[in-house]
Amino acid sequence: MKKSFIISALLFAVFAFSSFAQESKSEKEYKYPFQEASISYHNVTVYKVLDQKDAYIVMYAKGHGSVGTVTVPKAWYSTDGNKSSKLSFRPLPKGMAPWMTVISKDGSFSHVMLTMPVSRTHAAWGVADSNAKVEDADKETLEIVY
């Protein structure tokens, strides 16, 4: 009698466990309640920023050790704290290498932040030839190859 009771209890436990397992499969089909973020960012290491009359020429690290160059117009920077400016600067924390953050909203360029040393005598800052004509100094968007 005890053996049949134990066997029936074990069978009941197995069937009950399998029914709960089937319910958890249906829970996997439940949609996640949060939406995907519309803002994304990409950080790249900056080797050097050349200051030119109309733009900043940024040399940055691309994949596999190659160097990329992008032009950032100075007109994008606003000194009055305008939230709609496309360029902003942040002071570089001690002990870190300079970097650039490219921010996209809904898949298209929003703005760029350069985290650079405050002192322009730092090796990450340089000066480009002021007589040279810089292409894309009046562009509206930033297209960067990572």
C-alpha positions, 0 to 999 in steps of 0.5 A: 500500500505504501509503495503504490501511494509513493509511486502515485505521488511521484507520477502526480509530481511528474505530471504536475511539473510537466504542466508547469513547464508547458505554461512557461513556454507560453510565457516566452511568447510574451512581448517585452514591455519596453521599446527599443531606445531611439538614441544610440552612440558610438565611441572611438579613440581620438589620436589627434584633433587639428584645429583649422580656421573653419573646422576641426579635423579629427583623426580617430581609430578605426577597426583593425588599427587603421586611422580614419579622418572626419571633418567637424565644422566649427559652426556646429559649436555654440558657446551660449549653451544651446541644446541644439548644437551639433558639437560639444566638448567635454574635459578629459578625465585624468589618465584617459585617452581622448575620445569622440562620441557620435550620437544618433537619434532614430538611426540618423546623426544627432550630434558629436561630443569630443572628450579632449584635454582642456590644455591646447598644448596637449599632444592630442591637439594640433593646428592645421594649415589655415590656408588649406581649403577644408572640404565638408566645412559646411556640411549638415551631418556627420558620416563616419566609418568605424 
